[in-house]
Amino acid sequence: MAEILGAEVDEEGFLINISDWNEDIAIAMANEDDIELSTEHWEVINFLREYFDEYKFAPAVRVLTKSIAKRLGNDKGNSRYLYSLFPYGPAKQGCRFAGLPKPTGCV
């Protein structure tokens, strides 16, 4: 089994135990994907973590986009903006950085 900063991850890089997550792990995952996390990334990562805490599952990209638009406005709640932050998929890559399980429906 692979690890990142001592935390076990599956073959796709998602944490096995979501309670292992911390900001350093998110930064290390982003570095592996050649992404430097900005304030905008953290807005989405924190949103995903709050969403998961409330609903107990990670949102698919369509739900994520609509929910971000409601919370942060239409300029941030659209696919173009979210894919500019998370080029491998806002739901999938965002959830991985947030230490959450892979959203259902993500390949």
C-alpha positions in Angstrom: 0.0 0.0 0.0 1.3 3.5 -0.9 1.7 6.3 1.6 1.9 10.0 1.7 3.4 11.7 4.7 2.8 8.4 6.6 -0.9 8.2 5.7 -2.0 5.2 3.7 -3.5 5.9 0.3 -5.2 3.6 -2.3 -4.0 3.0 -5.8 -5.6 6.3 -7.0 -4.1 8.3 -4.2 -7.2 8.7 -1.9 -6.7 8.4 1.8 -7.6 5.0 3.3 -8.5 6.7 6.6 -10.0 10.1 6.2 -9.1 11.0 9.8 -5.4 11.0 8.7 -6.0 14.1 6.6 -4.3 17.4 7.4 -3.2 20.4 5.4 0.3 19.1 4.9 -1.1 16.0 3.2 -3.2 18.2 0.9 -0.2 20.2 0.0 1.9 17.0 -0.6 -0.9 15.6 -2.9 -1.1 18.9 -4.8 2.7 18.9 -5.2 2.5 15.4 -6.7 0.1 16.8 -9.3 2.3 19.9 -9.9 -0.2 22.3 -8.3 0.5 25.0 -5.8 -2.5 25.4 -3.5 -3.8 29.0 -3.5 -6.5 30.6 -1.4 -9.0 29.7 -4.2 -8.0 26.0 -3.9 -8.5 26.1 -0.2 -12.0 27.6 -0.6 -13.0 24.6 -2.6 -11.1 22.1 -0.4 -12.7 23.5 2.8 -16.1 23.6 1.1 -15.8 19.9 0.2 -14.8 19.0 3.7 -17.8 20.9 5.1 -20.1 19.3 2.6 -18.9 15.8 3.5 -19.3 16.5 7.2 -22.9 17.5 6.6 -24.0 14.9 4.1 -21.5 12.1 4.7 -20.6 11.7 1.1 -18.5 13.6 -1.4 -20.5 15.6 -4.1 -20.3 14.7 -7.8 -19.1 17.5 -10.0 -22.6 18.8 -11.0 -23.7 19.1 -7.4 -20.3 20.6 -6.4 -20.6 23.2 -9.2 -24.2 24.2 -8.1 -23.3 24.3 -4.4 -20.1 26.4 -5.0 -22.2 28.8 -7.0 -24.7 29.1 -4.2 -22.0 29.7 -1.6 -19.3 31.6 -3.5 -21.1 33.1 -6.5 -21.5 32.2 -10.2 -18.0 33.4 -11.0 -16.6 30.5 -8.9 -19.5 28.1 -9.3 -18.8 27.1 -12.9 -16.9 24.3 -14.6 -14.3 26.5 -16.3 -13.2 28.0 -13.0 -13.2 24.7 -11.0 -11.3 22.9 -13.8 -8.8 25.7 -13.8 -8.1 24.9 -10.2 -8.4 21.1 -10.4 -7.5 20.1 -14.0 -8.0 16.3 -13.3 -11.6 17.0 -12.2 -12.9 19.3 -9.5 -14.8 16.6 -7.7 -12.3 13.8 -8.0 -9.0 15.8 -7.5 -10.6 18.2 -5.1 -11.9 15.4 -2.9 -8.5 13.7 -3.0 -6.8 16.9 -1.8 -9.5 17.3 0.8 -8.8 13.8 2.2 -12.3 12.5 1.2 -13.4 9.3 -0.6 -13.7 9.4 -4.3 -17.2 10.8 -5.3 -19.6 8.3 -6.6 -19.8 8.4 -10.4 -16.2 9.4 -10.8 -14.1 7.2 -13.0 
